Amino acid sequence: ESADAIRNHYANIVNAPVETIALTHHTTDGMNIAIHGLNWQSGDELVTTNWEHQGGYVPSYVVGRRHQVGIRMVDLDYWDDMQTIIDKFEAAITPRTRLLVISHVTWNTGLRLDLKVICDMAHKHGVLVLADAAQSVGMIPLDLPASGVYFYAMPAQKWLCGPEGIGALYVRHDRVSQLEMTYSGFLSLSDPT
């Protein structure tokens, strides 16, 4: 019952249906689930930025090494406006790009990326978007279904003022089937009683 209450709490915060929320242990857990859950093929590509947290970098590079996935790095600068950032992402995307890994609000500069604009651009190219929400959830109003983001990894601590060891991953309804189970066990069952 308490797990359901926590899922409902996250769903209300991000304005998403509760069935799109999975509980995790922290933001990095959610990043791993989304990154490792895709069915990567040798030669696929993942695009990320030079301003990501290690919680996004490390699983990206593990997937790169394990599945021969190319990692394309977009170098963001302090003076970049949103159009420049979009142009840089578009220049990095190729027909082999499957996933764009970004932070909604960067941990090292505080830059708030326009999630809707980035997702619209990525969708145009058939690219999935995973956002690290460690610095955004609880700080800014969120409507994840309207944003177009496919995966959104969130903590409980920081702006939500919750404890360490709890987090959540939002997965858009139409993308659940694209993720293979990363961790499985008793709690993976729909009715673990």
C-alpha positions in Angstrom: 0.0 0.0 0.0 2.8 2.5 0.8 4.4 1.7 -2.6 1.1 2.6 -4.3 0.9 5.8 -2.4 4.5 6.8 -3.5 3.7 6.0 -7.1 0.5 8.1 -6.9 2.6 10.9 -5.4 5.0 10.9 -8.3 2.2 10.6 -10.8 0.5 13.7 -9.3 3.8 15.7 -9.3 4.4 15.0 -13.0 0.8 15.0 -14.1 1.0 11.4 -15.5 -1.1 8.3 -15.1 0.1 6.2 -12.2 0.6 3.1 -14.4 3.4 5.0 -16.2 5.4 5.3 -13.0 7.8 2.6 -11.7 9.5 2.9 -8.4 13.3 2.8 -8.3 16.1 3.4 -5.8 17.3 6.7 -7.2 17.7 8.7 -10.4 20.6 6.6 -11.6 18.6 3.4 -11.2 16.0 4.9 -13.5 18.7 6.0 -16.0 20.1 2.4 -16.0 16.6 0.8 -16.5 15.9 3.0 -19.5 19.3 2.9 -21.1 19.9 -0.9 -20.6 16.3 -1.7 -21.3 16.5 -0.9 -25.0 17.3 -3.7 -27.5 20.6 -2.2 -28.7 22.2 -3.4 -31.9 25.8 -3.1 -32.9 26.2 0.2 -34.8 23.3 2.0 -33.0 24.1 5.4 -31.5 23.3 7.3 -28.4 23.6 11.1 -28.2 24.3 12.9 -24.9 26.0 16.1 -23.7 29.2 17.2 -22.0 27.0 18.5 -19.1 25.5 15.2 -17.9 25.9 13.6 -14.5 27.8 10.4 -14.2 24.4 8.7 -13.5 23.7 9.1 -17.2 27.3 8.8 -18.6 28.3 5.6 -17.0 25.3 3.5 -18.2 25.6 5.1 -21.6 29.2 4.1 -21.9 28.5 0.6 -20.5 25.9 0.1 -23.3 28.4 1.5 -25.8 31.1 -1.1 -24.8 28.7 -4.0 -24.3 26.7 -3.6 -27.5 29.1 -1.7 -29.7 26.9 1.4 -29.6 28.4 4.7 -30.7 28.3 7.5 -28.1 28.0 10.9 -29.7 28.8 13.9 -27.4 27.2 17.3 -27.9 29.4 20.0 -26.4 27.2 22.6 -24.8 28.5 26.1 -23.9 27.4 28.5 -21.2 26.3 31.0 -23.8 24.2 28.7 -26.0 20.6 29.7 -26.5 17.9 27.0 -27.0 18.0 27.2 -30.8 21.8 26.7 -30.7 21.3 23.7 -28.5 18.7 22.2 -30.8 21.0 22.8 -33.8 23.8 21.0 -32.0 21.6 18.0 -31.2 20.3 17.9 -34.8 23.9 17.9 -36.1 24.8 15.0 -33.8 21.8 12.8 -34.8 22.2 10.3 -37.6 19.9 7.6 -38.9 21.6 5.2 -36.4 20.7 7.4 -33.4 18.2 5.6 -31.1 18.4 7.6 -27.8 19.1 11.1 -26.6 20.2 11.2 -23.0 19.9 14.7 -21.4 19.3 16.4 -18.1 16.2 18.5 -17.8 18.1 20.8 -15.5 21.9 20.3 -15.6 23.5 19.4 -12.3 26.7 21.4 -13.0 25.4 24.6 -14.6 21.7 24.8 -13.6 20.7 25.2 -17.3 17.0 24.3 -17.8 16.6 22.7 -21.2 13.2 23.1 -23.0 12.1 19.5 -22.8 9.1 20.0 -25.2 11.2 21.6 -27.9 14.0 19.0 -27.6 11.4 16.1 -27.6 9.7 17.5 -30.7 13.0 17.7 -32.5 14.0 14.2 -31.5 10.6 12.7 -32.5 11.0 14.3 -35.9 14.1 12.1 -36.3 12.6 9.0 -34.7 14.8 9.3 -31.6 13.7 8.4 -28.0 14.5 10.9 -25.2 15.6 10.0 -21.7 15.8 12.9 -19.2 17.6 12.9 -15.9 15.3 14.8 -13.5 17.5 14.9 -10.4 17.5 18.7 -10.5 14.0 19.4 -12.0 11.4 17.2 -10.3 9.8 19.2 -7.4 11.4 22.4 -8.6 9.4 23.2 -11.7 5.9 22.4 -12.8 5.8 19.2 -14.9 3.4 17.7 -17.4 5.3 14.8 -18.7 2.7 13.5 -21.2 2.5 17.0 -22.7 6.3 17.3 -22.9 6.7 14.3 -25.2 9.5 12.8 -23.1 9.6 9.0 -23.3 11.6 8.3 -20.1 12.1 10.5 -17.1 14.2 9.4 -14.1 13.5 11.0 -10.8 14.9 11.0 -7.2 12.9 11.5 -3.9 15.6 13.6 -2.3 16.7 17.1 -3.3 13.6 19.3 -4.3 11.1 16.7 -3.2 12.7 16.7 0.3 12.4 12.9 0.5 14.8 10.2 1.7 17.7 8.7 -0.2 17.0 5.3 -1.6 13.7 6.1 -3.4 13.1 7.2 -6.9 10.9 6.7 -9.9 11.0 6.3 -13.6 8.2 7.6 -15.9 7.8 5.6 -19.1 5.3 6.9 -21.6 2.5 4.4 -22.3 3.4 3.7 -25.9 7.1 2.9 -25.0 6.7 0.4 -22.2 6.9 -2.5 -24.7 10.2 -1.1 -26.0 12.0 -1.7 -22.7 13.2 -5.1 -21.8 13.2 -5.9 -18.1 16.5 -4.9 -16.6 16.0 -6.1 -13.0 13.6 -9.0 -12.4 12.3 -10.8 -9.4 9.4 -11.2 -7.0 8.3 -7.5 -7.2 8.3 -7.7 -11.0 5.1 -9.7 -10.8 1.8 -7.8 -11.3 0.5 -9.4 -8.0 3.4 -10.3 -5.8 1.3 -11.9 -3.1 
